[in-house]
Amino acid sequence: MGRLFGTDGVRGIANRKLTPKLCFDIGRAAGFVLTKNKKGKVLVGRDTRHSGDLVESSLVAGLLSIGLDVDIAGVIPTPGVAYLTRKGDYLCGVSISASHNPFEYNGIKFFSSDGLKLDDSVEDEIEDKILEGTKIYKEVLGEDIGRVTRSDEFVEKYKDYLKNLTDDRFDNFNISLDIGNGALYDIAREVLESYGATVHVINDNPNGQNINLNCGSTNPSLIQEEVVKNKSDIGMSFDGDADRIIAVDEKGDIVDGDHILAIVATFLKKNNRLKNGAAVGTIMSNLGLKKYLESIGVRFIATKVGDRYILEEMLKSDYVIGAEQSGHVIFLDYNTTGDGLATGIHLLEIMKEESKKLSELNGLVTDYPQVLHNAKVRDDLKNKYMEFPDIVDKIKEIEDKYDGNGRVVIRPSGTEALVRVMIEGEDTELLEKDATEIVQLIEERLN
């Protein structure tokens, strides 16, 4: 078995890679490593996947067997787990979700007592105990076995947090939502209506199998159509665990994480709230974002892909805003992870306080054309593409061709058997041709 923890916890097809035994072992090993023989509680939440019961019950059994009590929040967004973990008396929090992946996948991601994703070193320690078959010498019997508490109060606390993010009212706003049949299905409408908004909702009827199915933030054409049809001021589409958002302006144009970062950084700078004069993105952020931010005197800091790396940079250098193009937006003054609905509320706040339509704010950044293609490869080879000289030569040949007027970014997926090829430049037809050449070569060599 290869490495368990990727960039966003442990993820795989439920009952194949993510078996009940593995989930139990993860719960037991994580409980042992994180508690260091301390008695305490763990908060567990999940999204709407069919396999959520299987993963939850197996994981919780592992935690109980090591002597930990478990509060089960039920269906709740990942940012809700992070928020409640750091606000409550918990040793750690766990979100059971595979985010934007199809329903047959599931995942387990941990948060520390501070609501932060675990350090690589801690994940390595948990993983070593599982993969090496290390016997955990801790016999828990009788009254020391953990107990479970289930309650609706956990979701209600998260709703209250969202309902009090701002003192602004949005009585004159018309909003369209695509829930993606995910974890916000019973939360988003109530929260936005509490601010006085008129709300139209699609894909809020999860059946365990329709999460992310041709809907949500990875399929924004639906919310684009809804905004135009409903004459909405803004559209918001979310992924399965609701830690990301892709917004749409009143014209039906997409407002992705890059554009949201530009909007928020501009607003914070104007109001003297942009700590240390910087905004954090990733190597996949559009070159147009970097150029815009620099034009208004904001430094752009690029990290590896993954919201955990954005957060690490923000914590290290005391920055308050960071985002991935895919819609993870972290407002560190409010929460320690991306929160799709909270981001949407902050956008409404900016629109109201600036008295501007979202399309005006969306026009701050002029995007460079980007082409992103996925090379399907063997999972055990996806991190080894740079070990093939002909692949290295092809990448260098294409990079030299752009000579500063574009760039090539190659990276293995953190969750799937893919190598992602992104090329950015000025000529979309040329970008498509060059990306296809690299993808074909990588697929030939890594299969």
N, C-alpha and C positions, 0 to 999 in steps of 0.2 A: 504494500500500500504506500502511495506517495504521501507528500505532506498534506496534512488535514486542513490546517488553517490557511485560507487565502487572504486577499486584501479585505474581505468583509466576513470574517468568521469561517465556519465550516459549512460547505454547501454541496449538494448533489441530489440525484434522483432519490426520492424517499423510498425506502425499503430495498434499494439496490446498494448505492454507496452509503446513504444515510439510513442504516439499519437500526432496528430497536436496540440491538446489543451495542452498536457504536454510540447511539444517543445515551444509553445508560452509562457506558464507560466515560463519555465526555462529562456527564453530570457528576459522576463519582470522582473522577480525576480533578475536574475544575473545582468542585467543592473542597477537596483535600488541599489543593494548592492555594486557593484563595482564602481559605479560612485560617490555615495554620493553627488548627485545633481550637479555634474560637467558635463559640455557639452563636448563631445568628440566623438571619432570614435572607431569602433570595426572592426577588420579584421576577415572575415569568409572564410574558405576553406573547401573542401570536397574531398572524394575519388570518385570512379566510380560506386558506388552502385545505383541500380534502384531507391531506396527510397530517394536518396540524395536531389532531388528537393523538395519532400514533407517536409523533416526535415528542409532543409535550409529555405524554404519560411516561415514556421511556426515560426521557431526560429528568423529569421530576423524581422518578423512582431512584435514579442514581444520586440525586441531591439528598433525598430523604435518607437513603442508606448510609450516608456519611454523617448524618445527624443534623442536617439543616432543615429548618422550617421553610415552607414555600408559600408565598402569596401568589395566587393565580389571577391575573387581571383579565383573562379571556382575550377577545379580539381587541387589539389596541395598536395604533401606529408605533413603529420603532422609536420615534422621538418621544412618544409618551412614556415608553419604558425608561429611556434615558433621563427624562425629567423627573419621573416619580422616584427613580433609584437614588438620584442625588438629593432629592428633597426629603426622602424617607430614611428610615433606619435600616438600611440594607447593606449586606456585605457585597452584593453585586446584583446586577439585573441581567435578564436574558430575553432576547427577542428571537422568536422562532419565525423565520421568514426567508424566502429566497428573492425578496425584493421584486425586480422587474421580470424575473424568469418565469417560464410557463408553470402551470399548476403542479405538474408531476415532480418538480424540484421543491426542495425545502432547505432550510439552513438554520444554523444556531450561531448567534453572535452575542458576545458578552459585553457588559458595561461594568466598569469598576464602581465602587461606592460613590465616586465623584461624577458618575455619568459619562465617563470617558471609555472609549474602546481600549481593550487591554494592550499593554506593550507587547512587542514581538517576543521579548524574553519570557514573559508570563505565558503567552500562548505556546512557546517552545517547551516550557516546563510541563504544561498540561499534555501536550502532544507526545512528549517523550514517555510519559507514564503510560499512555495508551498504546503507542506503537511498540514499545519495548516490553510490553506485558508486565510492567513493574507491579508487583503485588502491593496493594495499599494496606499497610498494617494498621487498620483502625476498625476494631470490632464495635459496632453500635447495636445495642440490644435494649429491650424493654422500653422504658420511658425516654431513652435517649434517641430513639428513632424519630426522625422529623415528622412534622404534621403539615397538612395542607389547609390553607384558607382560601376560599373563593368568594369574591365579592364584586358587585357592580361599582363600588365606591372608587375603585382605582380609575376607571374610565371617567367617572364623574369629576374627579379631581383634575384630570387632564383637560376635560372640557372647560372647567372653571378657569384654568390657566390660560387657555386660548381666548376665552371670553373677556379676559382682563388684560390682554396684551397692550391695548391702547385705550385712551379715553375718548378717541374720536368715534363719531357715529357715521354710518354709511347708508343713511335712509334713502338717499337719491341714487344709489348704485344698483345697477342691474347686473347680476353675476351668473355665468353659466359654469357648471362643474362637470367634469368627467372623473368619477371616483375610481374607475378601473376595476370595479367589483372587489375592491381591496379593503384595507383596515379602517378607512375613513367613512365607510358606508353609513354608519349610524351616528356620525359626529359632525361632519362638515356642514350640512344644511342647518342644523340647530345652532351651531356656533355663529355662522354668518348672519342668520336671521336674528340672532340676539343683538347684533349691531344695527339692525333695522334694514338690512339689504333685501332686495328681491332676488330670490335664488331659484335657478333652474338646474335640475340634476339629471344626469344620465349614468347608467352603469353603476347603480347602487343596490343591486340585488344579487349578492354573491351566492353561488350554489356549491362552492368548493372547487369547481372545475373551470369557472369562467374568469378567474382573476388574471388580469393583464391580457385577456383573450381579445385581440384586435381592438383594444381600447386602452385608455389611460395614457400616461406620459410618453410611452414609446410609440403611440399611434395618434399623434396630435391632430390628424385630419378631422377626426370626429368633433373635437372641441372647437376647431375652426368653423366647422359647419354650424354648430350650435350657437356660437357667438353671433354669427351673421343672421341666423334664423330668428334668434331672440332679441336682436338689437342690443346686445349686452355691452357694458363698458369694459368688461374683462372676462376672460375665460381662464379656468384653472384646471389642469389635468394632472393626476397623481399616479404614482406607481403603487404596487401592491401593498408595501408597508408604509407608504406615505411620507417617506423622508425626502422625496424629491418632487419638484413641480416643473411643468412646462406651461407657461402662461401664454395667452393670446390677447392681442390688443383689439380694440373695437372694430378695426378693419379686417380682422381675421388673420393678421400676421403673427407669426410665432415670436414669443419673447423667451429665449432660452436662458440657461444659467449665466452665460457671458453677458447678455444684455441686462439681466437682473443685477449682476455684479456692478455693471457700469452705472445703472440707475441708483442703486443704493450707495455706492461709493461717492457719487456726485452729491447726493442729498446729505450724507454724513459730513462730507468736507465742507459744504456750504454752512452747515450748522455746528461746525467746530467739534464734531463727534468722531472724526476719523483718526483714531489713535495711531500715532507714529507715521501718519501720512501714507499708508500702504493698503493695498487690497491683494488678496491671495487667490491665485487660480492654479491651473496645472499646465503641463507641457502640451495638453490638447486644447487649451483655450485659444480662441481665434486671435491671430496677429492684430486684427483690427481693434480688439479690446485693449491690448497692450498699448497700441499707438494712441488710442483715445485717452486712456488714463494718464499717460505721460503728458498729453497735451494740456491737461487740467492740473498738472503738478502732483499727480498721485503715482507713487511707485507701484509697479506690478511685480509680484513675487510668484514665480512658477514652481510648483512642486511636482513630484511623481503623481500619476493618476490614482485617485482614491481619496475619498473625503477624510479618511484617517490621517493622510499625509498633510492635507490642508490644515486640519485641526492641530496637528503637531507643530506646524510652522506658526500658526496663530498663537498657540500657547507659549512657544519658545520666545517669540519676539513681541508679544503683547499687541497683536492686531485684533480688530473686532469684526471684520467681515471677510468672508472667503466663499468661493463657489466653484463648482464644476459646471462645464457646459451642459451636462446632462440634467442639471436641475437641483443638485445638492447645494443648498445655500446655508451657510452657517453664520448666524448672528450670535456671536459669543457672549454678548451682554444678556442674552435671553436663554440660550440652551447650548448644549455641548455637541449637538449633532444637527444635520440638516432636518428641517421640518417643513414639509410642503405647504400645509395650511397656514402655518405661522408666517411663512414667506409671503403667501398670498395676502394675508392681512397687512403685512408691512408695505406691500405694493399699494394697496388701497389707501393706506395712511399717507404715503408719499404723493399719490395722485390727488388726494384731497388737500393736503397742505400746500402743494405746489400749484393747485388749481389747473392741472394739465391732464389731457387725455393720455392714456397709456401709449398711444401711437406717437405722441410727441416725445415721450421719454424713451420709447423704443428706438427712436432715430438717432440716438447719441452715437452709436457705434456703426461704422461702415465695415461690414464683414468682408474678409478675403474669402474667395471660394475655397471650400474644403471638400475633399473626397475621402470617405472612409469605407474601406473594404475589409472583410474578414477572410483570412486564410484558414481553412479547416485542416487541422493537423492532429497528429497523435499527441495525447495529453502529456505523455512522458517526454516529449521532444519540444514542447512549445516554448520552453525557456532556453533552448539551445540553438536558436536560429543564427546567432552570431558566430557559431563554431563552424559554419559552412562558408568557405572562402568565396564561392561564386555568389552567395547571397550578399555577403559583405561588399563585394565588388559592384554588384548591381545597385545597391543602396547608394554607394559613394558616387557612382556614375550619374544617377538621377539627382542627387544633392548638388553635384558640381554644375549640372545643367541649369539649375535655378539661380545659382550664384548670388545668394542674398535676397532674392525676390520671391522666395518661397522656402518651404522646408518639408522634410520627410520625418515622420515620427512612427517608429515601429515599436509595438509593445505586446507582450503576451497577455491574454485575458486572465484576470484573477479568478474567474469562476468557471470558464468554459474551455474546451479544447480548441482554442482559436488563437491566432496571431493577428492583431489588428494593425492595419496599414493605413495611415493617414498622410495625405499629401495636401499641402496648402500652397496656393499660388494665384495667378491672375487669369489663367486660361483653363476653364473647366474641362474642355475636350482633351487637352494635353494631360491634365491631372488624372482623368479617368484612364487614359492609355497607360501612363506610367504606373499607376496603382495596380492595374490589372496585371502588368508584367511582373511586378514584385510578388503579388499574390500567387500567380501561377508558379513562379519559381519556388516560393516557400512551400507550397502544397506538394510540388514534385519531390522536394528534398526531405520534408518532414512527415512524410507518410510512408 
